[in-house]
Amino acid sequence: MVEVFPNPATNQLQIVNSGLPIYEIRIINVNGNDVFQCEEGLNDNKTIDISCLLPGPYLIILKNEKGTIRKKIVIQK
């Protein structure tokens, strides 16, 4: 199970993973452009600095060995 919070977020996004290790994290904007990408083993928690991103809707994509998890997030300032 993966939780992404807070949503809406302002400066930081917290990812809590209690399932299979995540090996890729991507955030894409409404135009489909990558605005954040991280490739590492995530077994539990990670904090992402999103303070440089513009306000609006985004999609966070988390990949593990079983598949892909997509969650909508909103960034507000």
Phi, psi and omega in degrees: 000138180235131175244138176235122182205165352287161177215107011286154182243160178243293186249333182222149177237129182256131175244123177244120183244122177242016180242219179295149179302136176270131181251353176210135176235128176227144171240128179238149180272183184292342177273358179086010180271138174292128175246349176205138175212136180217129178240103180198163176284120179244108182263336182221275187239149175210140174249131180247130176280115180246016184296338181273353182274145178288151177299147177143184180276146178219169175237126175258132183242123181241126182246136171228183186292342180267343181158206186236137176247128178240133178224137176278138175227157177236133176251129178230154180243000000 
